[in-house]
Structure formats: C-alpha cells, structure tokens
Amino acid sequence: MAPILTEITNKPEYIFSSSEAGTITYGGSCSSSTTFAISGNNTIILYSSTENYSGTITVTNEQGESAELIITPFIVEAL
C-alpha cells in the first residue's frame, strides 16, 4: 500500500505526516536538503527558487509505491 500523506502546516518550516517511511522527492519551486521521511510527523525546511512557495512532496516506500502531496502555495514576506 502506498504511503498516505497529510499536510499539517506550510511555512518555510513545513510539517507533513506520512503513514510510512520513504525517500522524499520534491517538485515545483520548492526543495529541501531532507531526503528521507519517517512514519509520522516530518519537519523540513523548504527553499524556493521564487518568492512563492509551491510544489509537491513525493514519498516512495521500500516497495516502490509512492504518494504525492501538493504543498499549499504560500509567500514568505521579508521583515
């Protein structure tokens, strides 16, 4: 069975939940140095090539099954 992913919060410090551990890949304008998800809550620091943070997180488990989570778009404003 593929992992089940749930977005918990979306800021540069992004938290999502995965029902299974696996390798993380990123799509869109977001990326992170974190490449492995644990089962449960995962906190990652997102980076973006634009001022708008948007994209996807895909977690692939040991069986090669994957699930994609669409990151709710957000903007980080400078202080």
Order of alpha helices (4+ residues) and beta strands (2+ residues): beta-beta-beta-beta-beta-beta-beta-beta-beta
